[in-house]
Amino acid sequence: MLTKPDEFDAICYVSDCMGLETALKSKGIDLQTIQARKTTKKKPVVIYDNEHQLIRFFSIPVPNPFKRRAVFGIQNRLSHAAFTEDEFEIVLKECQNNEEFMLKCEVTQSEVEKLIENLRWLRANADSCFEFALKPRVPKVSQGHH
């Protein structure tokens, strides 16, 4: 069975959104409970220059010292989601109109709708919830024998 362009894009976007959810969890940001967050104190979050999904999602500016490789590296190719409203709408449309899409992604419509709702809320409220610090990823130094 051939995949239509919107369906193909939506599959990529859902996959990237799920990957983003995992990356957020690694930073202590749980999408399932994010809207219930009651504290007014901003939580500090360190994001490294090779964490492209987080940089794209939060629109974190990348200064020149991190070099263009952080922005244009192989892991940041054009096939990845930019987490825009247009992409969210394509995904939601496929969820509502294409049952095969849901089977291919192995998700339910309600799961995808909740994920997008939480991502939209998080983006809209990120500045009031988090204090971001962008840092270069320090390469691991191998321990050689002397």
N, C-alpha and C positions, 0 to 999 in steps of 0.2 A: 504494500500500500504506500503510495506517495504521500509525502507530507507537504501541505500547502505552506507558502511563505509565512503567513501570519502564525500558523501553527508551529512551524519550525522556530521562529523568533520567540514565541511564547514558551516553548519548551526550554530554550536557552535561558530566558528570563526567569522562569520558575526555578531552574537549576541554580542560577546565580543567586536568587533570593534565598534559597535554602542554604547555600554556601555562606551567604552574608549572615544569616541567622546563626550559623555555627561560629563564624568569626566574632560576632557580637557576644555570644556566650563565653568565648575565650577571654573576653574583656570584662566579664561579669555583668553583661547587659542581657537580661532574659526578656525576650519579646512577649512571653506569655504573661508576665507580671508587670511589664513596664508602665502601663497606664495606671496601675494602682500605686505607683511610687508617690509617697507623700512628703518626702523630705524637701526642704527648700535649699539645702546645701548642695552645691555642685560636686558631683563625683569626679575625681581626677581619672583620666583615661589616657594611657600612653599608646600611641599608634606609631608603628615603625614604617619607614619609607617603602618597605616592600609589601605592606598590607594594602594592596591596591583597591580591594573591594571597599574597605572602610574609608580610605581616602576619597574614593569616588562618591560613596553614599553620603558622607558628611561634608563633601565639598571642601576638604581641607587644603589650603594652599600649600604647594610644595616649593620651598625656597631653592634658589640656585645651587647652594652648596651640596644638595642631595643629587644634583646632576639629572640630566634628562632620562637616564636609564630608569629612574624610579617611576617616571610618568609614562615612558614609552617602551618599556621592556616587553619581552615576549609574553609575560603573564598579564599584560594590560592591552592585549590586541582588541581590535574592534568588535569581535564576536561576543564580547562580554557585555553584560547589562550595564547601563549607566544609571539605572534605578530612577528613571524619569516617570512623570505622570503618564506620558504616552505609552511607555512600556507596561506600566501597571494596567492601563486600560486595555491593551492588547491581550494581556493575560486574563483579565476578568471577562472579556468578550469570548475568548476561547473556552473558558470555564462554563459559561452560560450556554454556548451554542455548539459545542463540539465534545461529545461524550468520549470519542476516541482519544482526544487530547488528555482527558483526565486519566484514562487507562494507561496511556503511554507514560505519563508523569507519576503514576501510582499515588495520586493524591485525590482528596475529595474537594468539591467546590468550596465547601465551608472552610476547610483548612487553608486553601489559597486565599480566600476572601479575608480571613482573620490575619494571615501573614501580611497581606498588603495593607490592611487597616492598621496593624501595629507598626509597620515600616513607615507609613505616612505619618502616624502620630509621633513616632520617634524623630523623624526628620524635622517635623514642625516644632518640636519641643527640645531638640538636642542642645541648643545654646543655653537654655535655662536649666538643663539637667546635668550637663557634663562640662568639664574643663579639659580640653584636648591638648596634649603635648605631642608634637611630631618629632621623632628621633630617628637618626640613621641606625640601621641594623648593623651591629658590630659583628664582623665575621668571627666565628669560633676559631681560636688558635689551637692547633693540635699540640698535644703534650709530647714533645720529642724526648728521646733518651740522650743524656749527656755522657 
